[in-house]
């Protein structure tokens, strides 16, 4: 029954008037039973106030009446024509409020983003997207580990676009917010409002999209939202902790669409980039840090940018607490006694070559025999774990291979080690040998 007949309408409202007279309002005569298909009855209200009342009080009564009139299991979806001036519609729980959006940090702009080999492509693409949203790279997908600057780039794009066009509707949310809104819309029978909110924006910016994994209905809805925005040339920007093809249980059609635009990796920063980041952070916080302290911190911490910032904040706090300037001695006491790393890739190559009875030239060459590729991947894994080199720099030691090859090789070894205790034991032994050789 696609279109609701007058008889069906009389049956529904007659049942409500007879069994739930306290719910009936005079404006019920203005309600339209718009459609009944796939077991869902669509009831259209005239404005947001009516829609709010129906959502809060009438869902069970209308569902009961529809089931009595059809003799089948029927659910009800209330909807209303969207009106940006309607305060009740703006106040609906499904509307994405300011509190739902991720807040932009004032310092997360392009001017304060430090570029290096680890993030140059992502930064250049983000700049292009901010200048021509929906045209330059759409979709734009950024992936990388925690604390490497993905969110900084997202916020820099939003800052630039909102600065250039205050009327632009760029929605910046977490993937969790999207999922929660979708679940709520299904529970309340308000999927139409949900779709309107997400498909009538100039740009959709979602952080941590990997949380769509294993959520089939959310993936289905996101797929259609993605298509609606992309076909109307609205900008889509996504981040994740891994590339689209590595997100577990993500539908192939979503993987294909994410890969259809530009996919950019943000890798761990090399030593020079970490030093530049520390200088920038110190300047933003008006902290005077000597160059030898900058080098010490950058040499000790190579995990992510947040750790660098945390070390700087701790050092500044100690300086204020002691009433003394930031010095190398204060930095050493703040960071603790752990030695800085001086491991080099040639050391790794020598030790791995001896362990697997291959030549260093073979590890750095083009041969793809298993007897060579296996130890080569181990070298890449150890280089990522023990050196300050970026993916591009590591690839340079292995015949000029690109960063994706290095990433694939190191992740292959990490995955094998997780599943095989013997493999993990070999890596631990090599790890110890390399460190002893370096120090």
C-alpha positions as CSV (number, residue, x, y, z in Angstrom):
1,X,0.0,0.0,0.0
2,X,2.1,2.9,-1.2
3,X,-0.5,5.6,-1.0
4,X,-2.9,5.7,2.0
5,X,-6.6,5.7,1.2
6,X,-9.2,7.9,2.9
7,X,-10.6,4.7,4.5
8,X,-7.3,3.7,5.9
9,X,-6.9,7.2,7.3
10,X,-10.3,7.1,9.0
11,X,-9.4,3.7,10.5
12,X,-6.2,5.0,12.0
13,X,-7.5,8.2,13.5
14,X,-10.7,6.5,14.6
15,X,-8.7,3.9,16.5
16,X,-6.6,6.7,18.2
17,X,-9.7,8.7,19.1
18,X,-11.4,5.7,20.6
19,X,-8.5,4.2,22.5
20,X,-6.3,7.3,23.2
21,X,-8.6,10.3,23.4
22,X,-6.2,12.2,25.7
23,X,-3.6,12.3,22.9
24,X,-5.9,13.8,20.2
25,X,-5.3,17.4,19.2
26,X,-7.3,19.6,16.9
27,X,-4.5,19.8,14.4
28,X,-4.6,16.0,13.9
29,X,-6.9,16.8,11.0
30,X,-4.0,18.5,9.3
31,X,-1.8,15.4,9.5
32,X,-1.1,13.5,6.3
33,X,-0.6,9.8,6.1
34,X,2.0,10.1,3.4
35,X,3.0,6.6,2.6
36,X,2.9,3.0,3.8
37,X,5.6,0.8,2.4
38,X,8.1,-1.8,3.7
39,X,6.2,-2.0,6.9
40,X,6.6,1.7,7.8
41,X,3.8,4.3,7.9
42,X,5.0,7.9,7.2
43,X,3.0,10.6,9.0
44,X,3.7,14.1,7.9
45,X,3.2,17.1,10.3
46,X,2.9,20.7,9.3
47,X,5.6,22.1,11.5
48,X,8.2,21.4,14.1
49,X,6.0,21.9,17.1
50,X,3.6,19.2,15.9
51,X,6.5,16.9,15.1
52,X,7.9,17.3,18.6
53,X,4.6,16.4,20.2
54,X,4.2,13.3,17.9
55,X,7.7,12.1,18.7
56,X,7.3,12.5,22.4
57,X,3.8,11.2,23.0
58,X,2.2,9.5,20.0
59,X,4.6,6.9,18.6
60,X,3.0,3.8,20.4
61,X,-0.5,5.0,19.7
62,X,0.0,5.5,15.9
63,X,1.8,2.2,15.6
64,X,-1.0,0.4,17.4
65,X,-3.6,2.0,15.2
66,X,-1.8,1.3,12.0
67,X,-1.4,-2.4,13.0
68,X,-5.1,-2.6,13.9
69,X,-6.0,-1.1,10.5
70,X,-3.7,-3.4,8.4
71,X,-3.6,-6.5,10.5
72,X,0.2,-6.5,10.1
73,X,3.2,-5.4,12.1
74,X,3.8,-1.7,11.2
75,X,6.1,0.9,12.5
76,X,5.6,4.7,12.3
77,X,7.9,7.4,11.1
78,X,7.0,11.1,11.8
79,X,8.3,13.8,9.5
80,X,7.8,17.5,8.7
81,X,8.9,19.8,5.9
82,X,12.3,21.3,6.8
83,X,12.3,24.9,7.7
84,X,15.5,26.6,8.9
85,X,13.4,29.3,10.7
86,X,11.4,26.8,12.7
87,X,12.8,26.8,16.3
88,X,11.2,23.4,17.1
89,X,12.9,21.7,14.2
90,X,16.2,23.3,15.1
91,X,15.7,21.9,18.6
92,X,15.1,18.3,17.6
93,X,17.5,15.8,19.1
94,X,18.5,14.7,15.7
95,X,19.7,18.1,14.7
96,X,23.5,18.3,14.9
97,X,24.0,20.9,17.5
98,X,27.1,22.9,18.4
99,X,27.8,20.5,21.2
100,X,27.7,17.5,18.8
101,X,30.3,19.0,16.5
102,X,34.0,18.7,17.4
103,X,35.3,22.0,18.5
104,X,38.0,23.7,16.5
105,X,41.2,24.7,18.4
106,X,42.3,28.2,17.5
107,X,45.9,27.1,17.0
108,X,45.1,24.3,14.6
109,X,45.6,26.3,11.4
110,X,47.7,25.8,8.3
111,X,50.1,28.5,9.6
112,X,50.9,26.4,12.7
113,X,51.3,23.1,10.9
114,X,54.8,21.9,10.5
115,X,55.5,20.1,7.2
116,X,58.1,17.4,6.5
117,X,58.6,14.2,4.5
118,X,56.1,12.5,6.8
119,X,53.1,14.7,5.9
120,X,53.9,16.8,2.9
121,X,51.4,15.2,0.6
122,X,48.6,15.4,3.2
123,X,49.3,19.0,3.9
124,X,49.4,20.0,0.2
125,X,46.2,18.2,-0.5
126,X,44.5,19.7,2.6
127,X,45.5,23.2,1.4
128,X,44.0,22.5,-2.0
129,X,40.8,21.2,-0.6
130,X,40.4,24.3,1.6
131,X,40.8,26.6,-1.4
132,X,38.4,24.6,-3.7
133,X,36.2,22.3,-1.7
134,X,34.3,19.7,-3.7
135,X,36.7,20.2,-6.6
136,X,40.3,19.5,-5.7
137,X,40.2,16.1,-4.1
138,X,36.9,14.6,-3.3
139,X,36.8,12.5,-1.2
140,X,40.0,13.3,0.8
141,X,41.1,10.5,3.1
142,X,43.9,11.0,5.7
143,X,45.3,8.1,7.6
144,X,48.1,7.5,10.2
145,X,48.8,6.7,13.8
146,X,47.6,8.5,16.9
147,X,48.8,12.1,17.5
148,X,50.5,12.7,14.1
149,X,48.4,15.7,13.0
150,X,45.4,14.3,11.2
151,X,42.9,16.3,13.3
152,X,45.1,19.4,13.0
153,X,44.7,19.2,9.2
154,X,41.0,18.7,9.4
155,X,40.6,21.7,11.6
156,X,42.9,23.8,9.5
157,X,40.6,23.1,6.5
158,X,37.5,24.0,8.5
159,X,39.2,27.2,9.8
160,X,40.1,28.3,6.3
161,X,36.7,27.6,4.7
162,X,34.8,29.2,7.5
163,X,37.1,32.2,7.4
164,X,36.5,32.6,3.6
165,X,32.8,31.9,3.6
166,X,30.9,32.2,6.9
167,X,27.8,30.8,5.3
168,X,29.4,27.5,4.4
169,X,27.9,24.6,6.2
170,X,30.8,22.3,7.0
171,X,29.9,19.7,9.5
172,X,32.9,18.5,11.6
173,X,32.0,15.5,13.8
174,X,33.4,12.2,15.0
175,X,32.3,8.9,13.5
176,X,30.8,8.0,16.8
177,X,28.4,11.0,16.6
178,X,27.3,9.9,13.1
179,X,26.6,6.4,14.4
180,X,24.7,7.6,17.5
181,X,22.6,9.9,15.5
182,X,21.7,7.2,13.0
183,X,20.8,4.7,15.8
184,X,18.6,7.4,17.5
185,X,16.8,8.2,14.2
186,X,16.0,4.5,13.7
187,X,14.7,4.1,17.2
188,X,12.5,7.2,16.9
189,X,11.4,6.6,13.4
190,X,12.9,9.9,12.2
191,X,15.3,8.7,9.5
192,X,14.1,11.4,7.1
193,X,15.2,14.1,9.4
194,X,18.6,12.4,9.9
195,X,19.1,12.1,6.2
196,X,18.2,15.8,5.6
197,X,20.6,16.9,8.3
198,X,23.6,15.0,6.8
199,X,22.9,15.3,3.1
200,X,22.2,19.1,3.0
201,X,25.6,20.4,4.0
202,X,28.4,21.9,1.9
203,X,31.0,19.6,3.4
204,X,31.1,16.6,5.8
205,X,34.2,16.1,7.9
206,X,34.4,12.9,9.9
207,X,37.2,11.9,12.3
208,X,38.1,8.2,13.0
209,X,35.9,6.7,10.3
210,X,37.4,3.3,11.2
211,X,34.7,3.0,13.8
212,X,32.2,2.1,11.1
213,X,33.8,-1.3,11.1
214,X,31.4,-4.2,11.8
215,X,28.4,-1.8,11.9
216,X,26.5,-3.0,8.9
217,X,23.4,-0.7,9.1
218,X,25.6,2.3,9.8
219,X,27.8,1.5,6.9
220,X,24.7,1.1,4.7
221,X,23.4,4.6,5.7
222,X,26.9,6.1,5.4
223,X,27.2,4.6,1.9
224,X,24.0,6.4,0.7
225,X,25.0,9.7,2.5
226,X,28.4,9.5,0.8
227,X,26.8,9.0,-2.6
228,X,24.3,11.9,-2.1
229,X,27.1,14.3,-1.1
230,X,29.6,13.2,-3.8
231,X,27.1,13.4,-6.6
232,X,26.2,16.9,-5.7
233,X,29.9,17.8,-5.5
234,X,29.9,18.4,-1.7
235,X,33.3,17.9,-0.1
236,X,33.9,14.8,2.0
237,X,36.9,14.6,4.3
238,X,37.7,11.5,6.4
239,X,40.4,10.3,8.7
240,X,41.3,6.9,10.1
241,X,44.2,5.1,11.8
242,X,44.8,3.0,8.7
243,X,44.1,3.0,5.0
244,X,40.6,2.2,3.7
245,X,41.6,-1.3,2.6
246,X,42.9,-2.1,6.1
247,X,39.8,-1.1,8.0
248,X,38.4,-4.5,9.2
249,X,34.9,-5.5,8.1
250,X,34.4,-2.4,5.9
251,X,32.2,-3.1,2.9
252,X,34.1,-3.3,-0.4
253,X,31.9,-0.6,-1.9
254,X,32.9,1.8,0.8
255,X,36.6,0.9,0.4
256,X,36.2,1.6,-3.3
257,X,34.6,5.0,-2.7
258,X,37.2,6.1,-0.1
259,X,40.0,5.1,-2.5
260,X,38.3,7.0,-5.4
261,X,39.7,10.3,-4.1
262,X,43.1,11.1,-2.6
263,X,44.3,8.9,0.2
264,X,47.2,10.5,2.0
265,X,49.4,9.0,4.8
266,X,50.6,11.0,7.8
267,X,53.6,9.2,9.2
268,X,55.8,9.6,12.2
269,X,57.9,12.7,11.9
270,X,61.7,12.4,11.4
271,X,64.1,14.1,13.8
272,X,64.3,17.4,11.9
273,X,60.5,17.6,11.7
274,X,60.2,16.9,15.4
275,X,62.6,19.7,16.2
276,X,60.7,22.1,14.0
277,X,57.4,21.0,15.7
278,X,58.9,21.7,19.2
279,X,60.1,25.1,18.1
280,X,56.6,26.0,16.8
281,X,54.9,24.7,19.9
282,X,57.3,26.6,22.2
283,X,56.7,29.8,20.2
284,X,52.9,29.4,20.4
285,X,53.1,28.9,24.2
286,X,55.7,31.7,24.6
287,X,58.2,29.3,26.2
288,X,61.9,30.0,25.6
289,X,63.6,26.7,25.0
290,X,67.3,26.5,24.0
291,X,68.3,24.6,20.9
292,X,70.2,21.9,22.8
293,X,67.0,21.1,24.8
294,X,64.9,21.0,21.6
295,X,67.4,18.4,20.1
296,X,67.3,16.4,23.4
297,X,63.5,16.1,23.5
298,X,63.2,15.4,19.8
299,X,65.9,12.7,20.0
300,X,64.2,11.0,23.0
301,X,60.6,11.1,21.8
302,X,59.8,9.8,18.3
303,X,56.3,8.4,18.9
304,X,53.9,11.2,18.1
305,X,53.4,15.0,18.3
306,X,51.3,14.8,21.5
307,X,54.1,13.2,23.4
308,X,56.4,16.0,22.2
309,X,53.9,18.6,23.3
310,X,53.4,16.9,26.7
311,X,57.2,16.9,27.3
312,X,57.3,20.6,26.5
313,X,54.4,21.4,28.9
314,X,56.0,19.3,31.7
315,X,59.3,21.1,31.2
316,X,57.6,24.5,31.2
317,X,55.7,23.6,34.4
318,X,59.0,22.5,36.2
319,X,60.7,25.7,35.1
320,X,57.9,27.8,36.6
321,X,57.8,25.7,39.8
322,X,61.5,26.0,40.4
323,X,61.7,29.6,39.3
324,X,64.5,28.8,36.9
325,X,64.9,29.0,33.1
326,X,64.7,25.9,30.9
327,X,68.1,24.3,30.8
328,X,69.6,21.1,29.4
329,X,70.0,19.7,33.0
330,X,66.3,20.4,33.8
331,X,65.2,18.7,30.5
332,X,67.3,15.6,31.3
333,X,65.8,15.3,34.8
334,X,62.3,15.9,33.3
335,X,62.7,13.2,30.6
336,X,64.4,10.7,32.8
337,X,67.5,8.6,32.3
338,X,66.6,6.7,29.2
339,X,69.3,7.0,26.6
340,X,68.6,8.6,23.3
341,X,68.5,6.4,20.2
342,X,71.5,6.2,17.9
343,X,70.5,3.1,15.9
344,X,71.2,3.4,12.2
345,X,69.8,1.4,9.3
346,X,73.2,0.0,8.2
347,X,73.6,-1.6,11.6
348,X,70.2,-3.3,11.2
349,X,71.1,-4.4,7.7
350,X,74.4,-6.0,8.9
351,X,72.8,-7.9,11.8
352,X,69.8,-9.2,9.9
353,X,72.0,-10.2,6.9
354,X,74.2,-12.3,9.2
355,X,71.1,-13.9,11.0
356,X,69.5,-15.0,7.7
357,X,72.7,-15.7,5.8
358,X,72.1,-13.2,3.0
359,X,74.1,-10.3,1.6
360,X,73.4,-6.7,2.5
361,X,73.4,-5.9,-1.3
362,X,70.6,-8.5,-1.7
363,X,68.5,-6.9,1.0
364,X,68.9,-3.5,-0.7
365,X,68.4,-4.9,-4.2
366,X,65.4,-5.7,-6.4
367,X,65.2,-9.5,-5.9
368,X,61.9,-10.7,-4.6
369,X,62.7,-14.3,-3.6
370,X,61.2,-15.3,-0.3
371,X,64.6,-15.9,1.1
372,X,65.4,-12.2,0.6
373,X,62.0,-10.5,1.0
374,X,61.4,-12.0,4.4
375,X,64.5,-10.6,6.0
376,X,64.1,-7.4,4.0
377,X,60.7,-6.9,5.6
378,X,62.2,-7.6,9.0
379,X,64.8,-4.8,8.3
380,X,61.9,-2.4,7.5
381,X,60.1,-3.4,10.6
382,X,63.2,-2.8,12.9
383,X,64.0,0.4,11.1
384,X,60.5,1.8,11.9
385,X,60.9,0.6,15.5
386,X,64.4,1.7,16.3
387,X,65.4,4.7,14.0
388,X,64.3,8.2,13.5
389,X,63.9,7.7,9.7
390,X,60.6,8.4,7.9
391,X,59.0,5.8,5.6
392,X,60.5,7.6,2.6
393,X,64.0,7.6,4.1
394,X,63.8,3.9,5.0
395,X,62.6,3.1,1.5
396,X,65.7,4.8,0.2
397,X,67.9,2.2,1.8
398,X,66.0,-0.6,0.0
399,X,66.5,0.3,-3.6
400,X,64.4,3.5,-3.5
401,X,61.2,1.7,-2.6
402,X,58.2,4.0,-1.8
403,X,56.6,4.5,1.6
404,X,53.7,2.1,0.9
405,X,56.1,-0.8,0.4
406,X,57.9,0.0,3.7
407,X,54.6,0.2,5.5
408,X,53.3,-3.0,4.0
409,X,56.5,-4.9,4.9
410,X,56.7,-3.7,8.5
411,X,53.0,-4.4,9.1
412,X,53.3,-7.9,7.6
413,X,56.1,-8.7,10.1
414,X,54.1,-7.2,13.0
415,X,51.1,-9.3,12.1
416,X,53.1,-12.5,11.9
417,X,54.8,-11.8,15.2
418,X,51.4,-11.3,16.8
419,X,50.3,-14.7,15.6
420,X,53.6,-16.6,16.0
421,X,55.5,-16.6,19.4
422,X,58.6,-18.0,17.6
423,X,58.6,-15.0,15.2
424,X,58.2,-12.6,18.2
425,X,61.2,-14.3,19.9
426,X,63.3,-13.8,16.8
427,X,62.4,-10.1,16.6
428,X,63.2,-9.6,20.3
429,X,66.6,-11.2,19.8
430,X,67.3,-9.0,16.8
431,X,66.1,-6.0,18.7
432,X,68.5,-6.6,21.5
433,X,71.4,-7.3,19.1
434,X,70.8,-4.1,17.2
435,X,70.7,-2.0,20.4
436,X,73.9,-3.6,21.8
437,X,75.6,-2.9,18.5
438,X,74.4,0.7,18.5
439,X,75.4,1.5,22.0
